[in-house]
Amino acid sequence: MLGLPLAFSAPLVLFGLLALPVIWWLLRLTPPRPQAEIFPPLKILARVMKREETPSKSPWWLTLLRLAIAGFIIMALADPILNPRENSISTEGPLLIVMDNGWATAADWEDRVAVASRLITDAEESEIPVSLVFTADATHDATPRSAAQALERLQAASALPQHGDRARTLAAVADTLGGTAPGTLAILSDGVTSDGEETDRLSAQLEAIGAASVLLFEDGPDAVALVDAENGADAFVVEAERPVGGGAVSYPFNAHDIQGRAIAEGSIDFADGETTGTGSIRAPFELRNDFARFAIPGIRSAGSAYLLDDSFRRRRVALLSGASADLAQPLLAPLYYIERALEPFADIVRPRDPELSVAIPELIETNPSVIVMADIGTLPDDVYGPLTEWVEDGGLLLRFAGPRLAGADENDPLIPVTLRQGERALGGALSWTEPQNLAPYPDQGPFAGMPPPENIVVNRQVLAQPSPELSANTWASLEDGTPLVTTRQIGEGRTVLFHVTAEATWSNLPISGDFVEMLRRTVMLSSAGGQPAGGSAGEQASLPPYRLLDAAGQLVAPSGEARPLVLSNEAPTVSPENPPGLYGTEDGFIALNLMDGRDALEPVAWPDAVSATRTGYGTDNAVSLRPHLFTAAMILLLVDSAVVLFMAGFARRLRIGSPALGRAAAGMVAIFAVSLTLTPDARAQTDDTRAGDDIILEQLNTTRIGYVLTGEDEVDRISERGLAGLAEFLAYRTSLEPGAPAGLDIETDQLAFFPLIYWPVSASAPMPSAQAISRIDAYMKAGGTVLFDTRDQFSGLGNAASPETDRLRAIMADLDIPPLEPVPEDHVLTKAFYLLPDFPGRYRGGEMWIEQLPQAGETRTMTSADGVTSVIITGNDLAGAWAIDTNGVPIYPTVPADPAQREFAYRTGVNIMMYMLTGNYKTDQVHVPALLERLGQ
């Protein structure tokens, strides 16, 4: 309207403004003011009858006030909209929506979905088809479909933890449309790219699509991503990128351990105008070795997280040499190149005593991960025992050949292969052979994936005796097939031998870049971490997904769409088949990060040749002015009423404190309260509560037990009545007064409010989805406990597993839980409130299983807080024993029919609840006297 951002939902009502002159003419007339007269009344009556009264004019400001009231009411009825949203899509063809759903969209994904939903709704009103394509998806099907189908697909979509490829997406769209130009191309961009050459391809693809109009939705790029990390000598250094250089800013970041706990913090600083920032965390390397993930709190995206694997952990490496150090010629020292190759990622330890019989035990006491021996032949006899024991316990002994090793005993147990006496000279005056180059690294072993070696020549080496297992124990070899690096597993550790010296007299390998990478990968095989790329000898060069990173930057269980990570000569990259995360097993894994040091975030430079309507992602800037106009009209009406009362002399006749004054004040307050009811938006702006807060507060104030809704009416009814019976028993026998049990849909309901969830396993119920299993897994890791009840104690035949047990195994196959064991006799569950020898339910005899407790000498901790197990398994049908009807009468008899068994079943429930709520406090020795007194001892 007149170029203003204003529209009316009912514009015809505005014709009512034409009546304002008539209203003005009526309002300007007002009856004469009443006058007070002195008795007698006959004189007044005579004067009144003789005079002919005529109305007088009202004041101009009062007339203007009343006209404003009428104008506001008419405008409010027309429902004016400030900043109205215009339907800008073209009807000349289908609507094509190209939507980024990469990692940078996770923080405001709901806003993007709202914009796309409005566009689809506009298309539905215009009866035109819709093509919806996501740039981070593996496939880009742009076939036009109905608006309802497009909206359904939009609601099912989500942000993905990977990069979107706009150019490839637009190319696929152009091929799918086959020359059919869409009426409107709507691009919902995240504003960032890590491909600096994307602009040229975008220009060609947009021209090929040939849309009649282009809508570009894009906010200013404010994403921040962690791109690199390095475990330095005294600190962990982290590098981050932002798309555009703004002002100086600092972002806090945390270091998390493998359990997800924040154990250290630092800050990443961006200088003014810089796009690269760095931060560091200074800590002892033992603590830094526990770092598993860096994350920027407050930023929900996969780019704000950086995963660490064993390659980032620093090892303590002890160096030993059989030759004395030559200070005049350090480049010929056996340990010179080893020390410089290991310094960036390891802490070097040197012996204080040159005697090997003293130095080696001292080094073993420092608990090194690796011991390096450069040209050490025969060891003292009293050293073999401690050194062998250290290797068997997980140590890695790395040895280099030399003249001393070439003349050593060929049966040395700490040499991985049997060696021939002497060394082999290649290319000498008395040799027929030429110096040998290295062969490409095999696909098995830690060197898998390294580029083929170039310009590395071996002039001298020690040879291994041929044997059937020699090939399997060889990590690298020469072109003629003779081994260069061999290994052997000894207990939990291993020995590794380089068949050349550690300095450049036998080969130029120590002065090559391959030497540094070979040492790094070899050292990472030590007990401080798992296996790097390729694994051990004989292992396939592919790793299964272990933990994956979601779009919000959290580690979750792998989905069925993720594929094993195949290692090759090229560095692995993120793809729909290999999302970022950890690949391998619990014993060893590698980290595949969304960003690496080669990535540089940049803002998307859309081609200037594209004429597009650009806008942001405001969910809906349209504001209805109706409530505000009604409020203004009501306030003016109150002012008018006050003026009329004043002009009528009401104030003079009204005595202060009279009942009439009280009634008038009450009336004014009532009118003001009614006016407030017309402004719900204004009240909502001052209310900081959210929908559902009352439910959350109720859940937090009351302890409730949840049970899984299986979809089977009878099973769910028994679960509800059983937990209700247990709640009554708890309220009667203990100080705990639980609330009513809650049936939970584990697909959608919030689980964090319940300390215990009872899950009656039913083979005939639908199998929970992968998402539901993932939510249960996260619930247990956060400290919750799930009580699985198969209710099959007497349903099996012989040793055959029941269908419920098979179903439980299928459920638990996707849960990350530790080993289980029957409840030990001295476990807290046996004495949390009652002293219980077993845990019966409706049935008796079945064992109750919990997480296995740490054995003597182990440092393993329980997965939940305070030693509480995250999973309890029974087959005794606890809910069946607890279940009561509305009259408090048990629904099912116990098997065998024993009243005492039901009492013990209730006591089992009490102990479980006390254990859930109080943890393992009963294991404290301070309770032993009280327990012995109760036992009568």
N, C-alpha and C positions, 0 to 999 in steps of 0.2 A: 504494500500500500504506500504509494508515493515514495518508493525506494526505501521505505523503512522495514526493518526486520520484524514485521507485525502482520498477523493474519487473524481472521475471525472464523470460528467454527459455525456460527449462525449469522452471517452478514446481513440477512434481511431484517434482523431485529434493529439494525442501525437506522432504518427508516423511522423508528420511533423518535429519533432526534428532531425530526421535522415538527413534532408536537411541542417542542420547547417554547416557541413563541406563545402558543395558547396557554401553556402552563405558566409562563411568565405573566400573561395578562390576568390569569386567575389568582396567582399568588400575590400580585401587587395589591389586591383588594383585601382589606381586613376590617372586621367590625370595629366600631369606635370603642375606646377604652371605657370600661364601667367607672362611674363616679360615685363617691360616697355622699349621701344626702342626709340632712337632719330631718327628723320627724317634724310635722305630721305627714303621713303617707298620702293624704288627699292632695296636698300641695304638689307633691312629686308627680302624682298621677295626672293632675291637671296640666302640669308643665310638659309632661311626656306626650300627652294626647294633643297638645297644641303644636308641638314641634315635629317636624318631619326629618328624621335622622337619615344621613347618607353615609355610606362607607367612606373611610379615609384611606389614603395611600400608605402601604407598608414601606418601611425604609428600603432603600435600594440594596444595601448590603444583605438584608434579610432575604430579599427576593433572589439575589445572586446565590446565596447559600442554598436555598431550596432548589434553584435550577441545577446547581452542582449535584445535589442529592439525586435528582431525577436523571441527570446525565450519567452519573456513575452507575445507577441501576440499569439503565438501558445498555450501557457499554458492557456491564457484567453479564447481562442476558445474552449478548452477542458472543460471549466467550472469546476474548482476544488472546492470541498466542504470540508470545515474544520469541523471536528467533525460530520461526516455524521451519520444519523440515520439508523441503520440496522434493517431489517425486521427479528425479532428474534422469531416470533411465529412459533409453530410447525404445520405442516399440517397433523399430524397423527390422529387428531380428532378435534372436535369443539373447538372454543375459548370460555373460561369461564372467565368472568370479574366479580369479586366480589369487589364492590365499596362502600367504606364508604361514607355516606351522612348525618352523624350526625352533631351536633353543631360545632365541631372543623373544619369542612370543609367549613364553610361559607366564611371565609376570602379569600381563594384561590380556590373557586369552579370553576372558569373559567379555571384555569390551569389544574385541574383534568379532566374537560370535554375535554380539548384539548388532553390530553394523551389518554383518552378512545377513542376519535374520531380517533386518529391515529391508535390505535390497531384495531378498527373496519374496518378502511379503508384497513389495511394490510390483514385482514381476507377476505374482499370483493375481493381484488386482487387475493388471493389464492383460492377463491370460497369455503370457509368453513363456516358453520353456526356459530352463536354467541349466547351465553347465557349471559345475563346481569342481575345481581342481586345487590340490594342495601341493606346494612345491617341495616338501620334504618326504612325500610318500614315494614308495617304490614304483608305483604305476601312476599314470596321468591320463585317466579316461575322461575326455571332455565331451562325451556324448550328451546332447541336450535331453533333459528329463523334466518331469513335472515339478512344479514348485514344492509340492508336498514331499516328493522323494528327495529333492535337494535339501530341504529343511531337515529331514530325518537323517540324512548323511552328515549334515553339519553338526547336529547334536551328538552324533556318535564319534566325531573327530576330536582330536586332542593335540596339544603341542608335543613335538617329538624331540628327543635329545640329539639332534644332528643338524647339519647345515641344509638349508633349502637351496635348490638349484633352479633359479628362475629361468635362465636361458634354456636349459634342457626342458623345463616344464612348458614354456611357450612354444618351443619347437615341436613337442609332442602334441600340443593343442592345435597348432597349425596343421599338422598331418591328420589329426582326427577330424577337424572341421572340413578339410578337403576343399578349401576355397569358399566355403559358406561363411560370410563375414557376420559376426555377431552385431546386434544393435548396440550393446553397451559392454565394454570391457572394464570390469571393476577390479582393480589391483589393491589388495590389502597387504601392504608391505611392512616388514619389521624394521626397515630403514638401515640395515647393516649388511655387510658382505665381507667375506674373507678372500674374494676373488677379484683382484684388481683389474682383470681384463673382461669383466662381465658386461660393461657398458656397451661395447661394440656389438656383442652378440645380441643384447637386448634390443638395440635399434633395429637390427635386421628381422628379428622375430616379431616385434610389434608391427612392423610394416607388412610382414607376411600375413598376419591375422587380419589387418584392415578393418578394425572396428569403427562403427559410425561415431561413437563417442567413447572417451576414456575417463574413468573416475579413478583417481589415485588417492588412497587413504594411507597417510604416513605421518607419524609423529617424529619429533626430533630424536635422532639416535642417542640414547643415553645408556646403552648397554655397557657392561664391564665384564671382561672375561679373563680368567687366569690361563696363561698360555705356556708357562714353563716354570720349572722348579729345579733347584740344584742343592744338593746336600754338601755344603762346603766344609772347610776344615773346622770352623768354629760356629757356623750358623747355617740355617736352611734359608736360602734366598729364593723368593718367589717373584715372578714377573707377570704383569697384567697389562692388558690393552684396553683402550677405549676408542670409539670411532673418530671423535673429533677432539681437538685440543681445546679445552675450556680453561677455567681458572684453576688455581692450585687447590687440590682436594686430597683428602686422606680417607681411605676405606679400611676399617678393621677387618682382619681375617683370623680365622681360628684353625688350629691343627687338631684333627680328630684321630683317635686310635681306631683299631679294627672293630671295636664295639660301638663306635659312633660317639664316644665321649670326647668333649673338647678338653684337651690337656695342655694347650699352650695357645698364646695369642700374639698377634703382631699387627702392624699397620702397613698398608701399601700407599705410598705417596706419589701423586702425580704433580709434577711441576707445572707452572703456568704455561699453557699453550702446548704441553707435551701430550702425546697419545700413549706413551709407554711409562708405566710406573713400576717401582720395585719395592719390596718389603722383605724383612728378614725376621727370623726367630732365633735368638741365641740360646742354646741349651746344650747340655752334655750330649755326646753322640749316642749314648745309651737311650736317652729320652727321645732323641730325634729318630732313632731307629724304630720307635713305636708309632711314628706318624704314619697314618694310612690315607688321610685325605685332608686337603685344604679347602676351606669354604669361606665365602664372604657372607656373614649373617645379614639377613634383611633383603637379600636379592635372590629371588626364586628363579633360577635358571641353571641349566647344565653347564653354561659357561662360567658360572661363579664357583664351580667345584673343580678341583684338580686331584686326580687319584694317584696314589703312589704304590709302587710294587717293590719287590725285593731289590731291584736295580738302584733304588734311591737310598737304600740303607747302607750306612758306612760300616765297614768291617775293621776290626783290629787285626793288623797283619804284622807278624813277626818276621824279621829278615835275618838270615844266617848266611855266611859265606865261608867257603873253605880256603879262600886266598886272603892275604893281608891287603889292606887298603893302600893303594899307591897314591899319595897325595900329590905327587908331581904329575901323574897322568891319570886324573880321575875318570876320563872317558874309557879307560881300560879296566876300571873296577867292576867286578861281577855284579854288584848291586846298583850301579849308577842308573842304568836305564829302567830297572825294575822300580826303584824308588820314585823316579819322576813319572812313571806311568801310573803308579798307584796313588800318589799324593792327592789328586783331585777327588777321589771317592773312598779313601781308606785312611785309617790312622796307623801310622808306622811305629813299630816298636823294635828297638835294637837291644841286643844283649849287653849287659854291663861287664860280663866276664868273657874273655875269649875262649875259655875252656868249654868244649861242647858238653861235657858231663855236668857242668855247673850251669851253663847258659840255657840249655834246653829245658831242664826242670823249672828254672826261674821264668822262662817265657811261658811255659804251660800254666804256671800259677797266675799269670796275667789274663788267662782265659781268652786267648786269641781265637779268631775265626779261621785264620790261615797261617801256616808256617811255611815260609819260602826258604829253600836251601839251594844256593847257587854253587854248583861244583863241589859238593860234599860227597865224598865216596863212602868210606867205612866209618860207621858211627861207633862210639864206645858201647861196650856190651851192656852196661848198666842203664843206658839211655833207651835201648830198644823197647823195653817193657813199658815205661811211662809214655813213650811216644806212640807206641802201638795202641795202648789203651786210650790215649787222647783221640787218635784217629777213629777208633771204633765207637767212641762216644759222639761222633759227629764232626770232628775236625777235618780240615782239608790240608794235606801236605803237598805242596807244590815244589817240584825239584827241577833243576836245570842241569844239563850234562856239562861235561868239561873233562879235562885230562884226569882228574882224580876219580870221577865217577866211571870213566872208561876203564880204569884199572881196578875197580872195586869188585867185591864178591858178586858173582852173577846170581847168587841165591839170596840176595838181600830181600827180606820180606816187605820192606817199605818202598820197593821199586815195582811199579805196576806190571811190568812185563820182564821176561827173562832176557838179559842183554848178552850180546857177544862181547868177548874180551877185546879191548882196543877200540879205536874209532875208525870210521870209514872216511878216507880223503877223496874228494871229488875235484878233478881238474888240476891235480898237482903234476909235478914233473914225472913222477913214477906211476901215474894213474892213467888208465885208458878211458875213463869216463869223464864227461863234462859236468860242471856244476849244474845242479838240478833246481828247477823252479817248483813252487808249490802248486799242487793240484787244487781244483775248486773244492771248497769245503763241503762235506757231505750233508745230506738233508737231515741226518740224525746227529744229535749232540748239541752242545751249547753254541757252536759256531755256525749253526744253520741260519741262513738268512743274510750272512755277511757277503758283501760283493766278492767276486772271484779275485784272488790275490794277483797283483801285478808287480813285476820287477822285484820280486823277492827271491833271492838266490841263496842256496845252501851249498857251502864248500866243504863242510865237514860235519859228521854226525855220528852218534852211537847207534848201532843197529840192534834190532830186536830179533830174538830167535823166532822163526816161524812156528806158529801154533794154531789150532783150530779156532781159538777165541781171540786171536790177535786182531782180526778185522772188526769184530764187535767192540773191541776196546780202543779203537783208533779214532781220534777226533780230527786229526789233520794228517796229511801225508804228502810226499813229494810226487812229482809226475811219474816216476818209475814205480810208485806203489809202496815205497818204504815209509814206515811211520815217522811222523814228525812230532805228534803229540799223542800220548797214550794215557790210559787211566785204568783204575781198578777199584771196585767198591770193597771196602773193608768195614764190616759192621754198618754203623750209621754214617760213617765218613768215607773218604776216598783219598787215593793218592793220584797225582797227575805228574807226568814227566814230559818236559820239553827235551827232545833229543839233540838240541844244540845248546850252546852257551848263552848266558844272559847278556853278553856283550858281543860286539860286532866282529870278533875274530873268526868265528865259524860260519856266520851267516849275517846278512844285513836285516834279518827279521827284527832284532831289537831296536833298530832305528827307523822302523816303519810305523805307519799309523795302525796297521793290522795288529801289531804287538800290543798296543794300548787296549784295543777292543778285545783281543783274546784274553788278556789278563783280567780285564773288567768282568767279562762273562764267566771266566773261571772262578774268580774270587766270589762272585755272586752265587756260586753253587755251595758255598759254605753253610754251616748250620745256622747262621744269622738270618737266613731267608730260604725261600724255596728255589725252584728251578727257573732260570731265565728262558729266553726264546729257545725252542727246540727240545728242552728237557734233557734227560740223560740219554746215554747211548741206547740205541734200539727203540727209542720212543718216537712215535709219529709226530711230525712237525705241525700239529694242530691242537688247539686247546679249547675245551668246551666252555661255554659261558658259566661263570661262577656267581658274580653279582653284577647287576647292570645299573647304570645311572639313568634316572628318569629325567623328564624335562625340567623338573623343579630342583634338580641337583642332589637328589637323595638316592642312596643305594637300595635297590629292591631285588627281589628274587627274579631270576631270568624267566622270560616269557617263552612260549613255544615257537615264536617267530625268529628268535635269535639262533644263529648258526655258529658252529665252532669256528674259531679264528685260525685260518690257515696261514702259516708263516712261510715267507718266501724271501727272496733277495731284496724285495722292496719293503719299505716300512709300512706296517699295517695302517689302514685309514678307516675312519668311521663310515658306515654305510647302513642302509636299512637292514641288511642281514647281520651286520656286526655293529650294533649300537655301542656307545662308549660304556666302559665298565671294566670289570676284572675277569680275565679269562684264565682258566686253569682249575685248580682244586684248592681245598683248604690248606694243603701242604705246600703249595707253590702256585703263583699266578703272575701274570703280567697285566699291566694297566694300559688300557686303550682309552686315551683322553680325547675329548671333543676338539680341543685346541692343542697345538704344539708350538714350539719356538719358531716355526716357519710361518705361522699364521699372523696376519696383521689386520685388525678390524678397521674397516673403512665405511663411511656412509655410502649408501647406494646412489650412484650418479645416473639418474634416469635421463635418457637422451633428450636433448633440447628440441629435437625435431618432433617429439610427441606432444601434441596439444592435449593436455589433460586438465581436468578440474581437480585441483588438489585440496584436500581437507584432512582434518585430524580424526582421532578416534574417540571424541567425546561421546559418551553413551547416548545422550539425548539432551541437547542444549535448549530445547523448546520448553518454555515456562508459561503456564496458564496464569493470566492476570485476573481471572474471575474472582477468586477468594480475596485478593487484595482490593479490588474495586468494591466488593460487598462490604469489606471492613471499613473502607473510607466512607461509604455511604452511611453505614451505621454510626460511625463517629460523628459525622456531620448531622445526622438526625438527632443524636443526643445533644449536640450543641444547640440545634434549633429548638428542642424541647426546653432546654434551660433558658434560652432567650425569651420564649413565649411565657414561661412562668414568671420571669423577672418583669416583663412588660405588663403582666396582669396583676402586679402588685402582690404576688404570692410570698415574696421574701419579707415584705413588711408585716403581713398578717401572721406569718408563721413564727410561733414562739420557739425559742431555742430549747431543745430537750422535750418538746411536745411529742405525743404519739404520732401525730401527722408527719413530723420530721423523720421519725424512725421508719414509717412506712414509705415515705418518699425515698429515703436512702436505700432501703431494701429494694425498692423498685429499680433504682438506678443500677445497683449491683447486679440485679437479675438481667437487666437489659445488656449490661457489659459482658456478662457471662454468655449470653446468647450470641453476642457479636463474636466472642472468641471461638464459638463452635463453628463459625463460618470460615475460620482460617486454620484448617487442619495442617496445612503445609507449614505455617509459621510455628505451630506447636511442635511439629515433628523436627524442626530445625534445632530446637532447644533441648530435645530429648536425645540423650546419647545411648539409649538402650537399643537393642536390635531384636528382630523377631526371633523367638526361641530362647531368649535369655532366661525367661522364667522357668522353662523346662530344664535348662542347664543348672540353674541354682537349686531347683528341686532335686535333681540327681546328685548334686554335690553335697547337699545337706542330709541325704538319706542313703544308707548303705543298702544296696539292692543286689540280688543275685540274678544274673541273666541266664537264659537258656536258648539254645539254637532252635529256631522254627524249622522243622523238617519238611513241612507241607503235608504231613499225615496227621489228621485230626486227633486220633486216639493217642498217638505218641506225644503230641504237643500238649494235650490235656493232662496226661499223667505227669509230664515235666512241670507244668504250671502248678498242679495240685501238690506234687511232691515238694517243690521248693516252698510252696505256701505252708505245708506242714512243718518243714524244717525251720522256717521263719518263726512259726509259733513256738516251737520247742526252744529255739535260741532265745526268744523274748522271755520264756518262762524260766529257763535254767541259767541264763547268763545276763549280763548287763547290756548286751547288744540287742537292739530292736530293729531288725531289718524292715525295709519297705516291701511292698508287693513285688513278687518276681516279675521280670520283664522278658517278654518274648522278643528275640532279636533276629532280624534279617541280616545275616552277616555280609550280604552284598552291599547294603546301603547304610545300616544303622551305625551310630557312633558306639564303639566298643569300650572306649577308655573309661567310662563311668563305672564299670563293673569289675571288682577285684577277682571274681570267679565267674566263669561261663560254663554251664553244664551242657554237654553235647551228647544227646542220646543217639548213638549210631544206629542207623536203619539201612539195611541193604536195599529195601524197596523205595527209599526216598531218592530224589534226584541227586546226582553227584554235584558237589559244590564246584563253582567255576574257578578258574585260575585266579581271578581277581579276588574272590572270596577267600581262597587259601592264602593269598598274599596278605590280605588284611588281617587274617588270624595270625599269620607269622609275625607281622609287625606288632600286633597286640601282645603276643607272648614276649617278643624282644623288649617291649616297653615296660614289662613287669607284670603283665596279666597272666592268669593261669586258666587253662582249659581242662575241664574234667570230662574225659571221654568215657562213656559208659556203653559197652557193647551189649549188655543185658543178655549174654549168651552163656552163662556159667553152665547151664544144663541143656543147652541146645545142640552141642557138638556130638558127633558120633565117633567114639574112640578118640584118636589123635587128630582127626580131620578138623580143619579150621572151619568155623561157621561163616555164613555169608557176611555177617556183621563184622567179623574179624578181617575178612578180605577187604571189605569196604574201608575199614579203619586203616589198613595197610596202604590202600590206594590214596587215602587222604594224607597220611603222614609221609608218603613218598615225596611230596612237594613241600614239606615243612622242614625248615632248617633247625633240627633239634639235636641235642647231644645224645650219647648212649643212655639207655634206660636200664633200670634194675628194680627188682621187687623192693618194697619198703623194708629197710633193715630193722632189726629188732630194737635198736637204740635210736631210731630216727625221731625227729621232733614230732612227727605226725602221731606217734604212739603215746605222746605225753603232753600234747599242746594244751589240753584241758582235762580230758579223762585219760586214764591209763588203759590202753587198748592192746590186747594181744594180736587181734586181726581186725579186718574192716568189712564186716558183712553188710549186705543190703537185703533185698528180697531173697537173694540166694546167699549161700555161704560156701566158702571153700576156695573161691577164686582169689588170686593174688592181686594186689594193687601195685602198679608200676609207676615209678617217678624217675626224675633225672638221676643219673648215677653220681654219687658223691665222690669228691676227690679222694684218691687213695693216699696212703702215707707217703709223704715226700713230694706229692704233686702240688703244683701251684695253680691248677685249673680252677676257675671260679664258676659258680652257677650263672645261668643266663639271665636270671632276674635278680632283683634287689634283695639284699638281706638273706641270701641263701634259699629263697623260696623257689621251688620247682615251677617251671612254666607249663608242665604237662603232667596230668595224673590220668592213669588208665585203669579201669576196672571193668569186670563183667558181671558184677553182683547185683545190678539193677537197683541202685541207690534210690532213685526217684520213686520206683515202685514200692519200696518199703516206707518212704516218707509220705506218700500220697494219702490225703484225707479228703473226705467229702465236705460239704458245707456244714454238716453237723459235727465235724471233728472225728468221724469214724474212719478207720483205715479202709482203703478201697480194695487192696489186694492182700491175701494172706502171705505170710512168709513161707519159704520152702527150705527146711521143714517147718511146720506150724509150731513156732516157739515164740511166746510173748517176749522172752528175754532177747531174742534175736532182733526184734524190732527196736527195742530199747538201745541195743548196741549199734544198730544202724543209725539211729538218731545221734548217738554219741560220735559215730564216725563223721557225720555231717558237722557236728559242733567242732570236732578237732580240726577238720579241714578248714572251716571258716576261721577259727582262731589262728591256724597256721598261716592262712592267707593274709590276715590283718596284722599279725604280730611278728611274723618271720621266725627266725631261729633263735629267739631269745632263750628258749628253754634249754639250749645246749650250753648256756653259761653255767659254770661250776657253782655259782652262788645259789642255784636252785637245788643242788644235790641234797643238802640236808632235809629240805622240805619234802622232796620226792621220797627219800628213804623213810621219813617219818610216816608218809602215807602208805608206804609198802609194809610198814610194821617192822622195819629192820633197825 
